[in-house]
Every structure is written in structure tokens, then in C-alpha cells.
Amino acid sequence: MHMLERIGFMGLGIVLVSALSGAPVFAADKPIEDGSKIVITSPKDGNEVSDSFELKYDLTKGSQAAHAHVYLDDQYQKGFGGTFKGVPKGKHKITVTGATKDHALLTATQSINIEVQ
């Protein structure tokens, strides 16, 4: 194998290691600061809730915000309609993050911890 071919493989290895490690590969992966704000209004941090409960939040839109993404225990809740149903008992983290029309994440985010009884 020629030296240039080995360098090519090494470069590919670095890219793959970066991608597999979860480290951002492109600068565009960084959240965008556009002046948006997120405030979770219900439930409050530390509240005890039943296995089904409504999530309420206020999104103050900055220059690029279009909507928010909701996460339960760091898992994106695609198509979230405002109510969690059948959440297992125990402690959970809810995060709401602002997003652009193209679903790029914004720096506007808030997380709370709840306990399902």
C-alpha cells in the first residue's frame, strides 16, 4: 500500500471515530443562539405526577424559532401533542428545546425533573 493510501485510510478512521463518539463533526451541529427563550410552566421541577400528564411551556420566538422539540429522558418525542401518557413510575427528565423550521436546534432550552407515582 502506498503512503498516500495509508494516509487516506487514517483520515477516514479519524472521521469515523469522531462520528461514532457522538462528538459534533460539523460546526452546524451546534445549537443556534437567536434570542429565543423556553420556560416550562407545568409541571414544575421536582413535581410528582401521575403516569399521564400535560406538559405546558412558553416559547418566546427569536429570529429563527419556529417550534419546540420535547424530550423525555433524552428521547425525542416526535409529534408530541402536549400530553404524556403511560410514563413508567420513577424519576424522569423532561427537556424542551427551541428549533428552526428546518429542525435545527436552538440554544433556548429548559429541563425539569419529575417523579411519576
C-alpha positions as CSV (number, residue, x, y, z in Angstrom):
1,M,0.0,0.0,0.0
2,H,1.4,3.4,-0.9
3,M,1.9,6.1,1.7
4,L,-0.9,8.3,0.3
5,E,-3.4,5.4,0.5
6,R,-2.5,4.8,4.2
7,I,-3.0,8.5,4.9
8,G,-6.4,8.3,3.3
9,F,-7.4,5.4,5.4
10,M,-6.1,7.1,8.6
11,G,-8.1,10.2,7.7
12,L,-11.3,8.1,7.2
13,G,-10.6,6.5,10.6
14,I,-10.5,9.9,12.3
15,V,-13.8,10.9,10.8
16,L,-15.4,7.6,11.7
17,V,-14.2,7.8,15.3
18,S,-15.5,11.4,15.6
19,A,-18.9,10.4,14.2
20,L,-19.2,7.3,16.4
21,S,-18.0,9.0,19.6
22,G,-21.0,11.4,19.4
23,A,-18.7,14.4,19.0
24,P,-20.0,17.0,16.6
25,V,-18.4,16.5,13.2
26,F,-19.7,19.8,11.7
27,A,-20.0,23.2,13.2
28,A,-23.6,23.3,12.0
29,D,-24.4,20.8,14.7
30,K,-24.0,23.4,17.4
31,P,-27.2,25.0,18.7
32,I,-28.1,28.4,17.3
33,E,-28.4,31.4,19.5
34,D,-31.3,33.5,18.1
35,G,-32.6,35.2,21.2
36,S,-35.4,32.6,21.8
37,K,-36.4,31.6,25.3
38,I,-38.2,28.4,26.7
39,V,-40.0,28.3,30.0
40,I,-41.7,25.1,31.2
41,T,-44.7,26.2,33.2
42,S,-46.2,22.8,34.2
43,P,-45.3,20.5,35.7
44,K,-42.7,22.3,37.9
45,D,-39.2,21.0,38.5
46,G,-39.4,18.3,41.2
47,N,-43.2,17.7,41.0
48,E,-44.8,14.3,41.5
49,V,-47.2,13.4,38.7
50,S,-49.4,10.5,37.6
51,D,-48.4,8.4,34.6
52,S,-50.4,10.7,32.3
53,F,-49.9,14.4,32.5
54,E,-49.9,17.6,30.4
55,L,-46.8,19.5,29.6
56,K,-47.1,23.2,29.3
57,Y,-44.3,25.6,28.2
58,D,-43.9,29.1,26.7
59,L,-41.7,29.6,23.7
60,T,-40.6,33.2,23.1
61,K,-39.5,33.1,19.5
62,G,-36.3,34.8,18.5
63,S,-35.2,35.4,14.9
64,Q,-35.2,31.7,13.8
65,A,-37.5,29.8,16.2
66,A,-40.4,28.0,14.6
67,H,-41.4,25.4,17.2
68,A,-40.1,23.3,20.1
69,H,-38.8,19.7,20.4
70,V,-39.8,17.8,23.5
71,Y,-37.6,15.0,25.0
72,L,-38.4,12.5,27.8
73,D,-35.2,11.1,29.3
74,D,-33.2,12.4,26.3
75,Q,-35.5,10.6,23.8
76,Y,-37.1,12.9,21.2
77,Q,-40.9,12.7,21.4
78,K,-41.8,13.0,17.7
79,G,-45.2,14.5,17.0
80,F,-45.7,15.3,20.7
81,G,-49.3,16.5,21.3
82,G,-48.9,18.1,24.7
83,T,-49.8,15.1,27.0
84,F,-47.5,12.3,28.2
85,K,-49.4,9.0,28.6
86,G,-48.3,5.8,30.3
87,V,-45.0,7.1,31.6
88,P,-43.4,4.4,33.8
89,K,-43.1,5.0,37.5
90,G,-39.9,6.6,38.7
91,K,-37.8,9.7,38.1
92,H,-37.7,11.3,34.6
93,K,-36.2,14.3,32.9
94,I,-38.2,16.4,30.5
95,T,-36.4,18.8,28.2
96,V,-38.0,21.4,25.8
97,T,-35.7,22.9,23.2
98,G,-36.4,25.5,20.5
99,A,-36.0,24.6,16.9
100,T,-36.0,26.3,13.5
101,K,-38.3,25.4,10.6
102,D,-35.6,23.0,9.4
103,H,-35.5,21.4,12.9
104,A,-32.0,22.8,13.7
105,L,-31.8,23.1,17.5
106,L,-31.6,26.5,19.2
107,T,-29.8,27.3,22.5
108,A,-33.2,28.1,24.1
109,T,-33.8,25.0,26.3
110,Q,-35.1,24.1,29.7
111,S,-35.1,20.8,31.6
112,I,-37.0,19.7,34.6
113,N,-37.1,16.5,36.7
114,I,-40.4,14.9,37.7
115,E,-41.3,11.7,39.5
116,V,-44.2,9.6,38.3
117,Q,-46.1,8.0,41.1
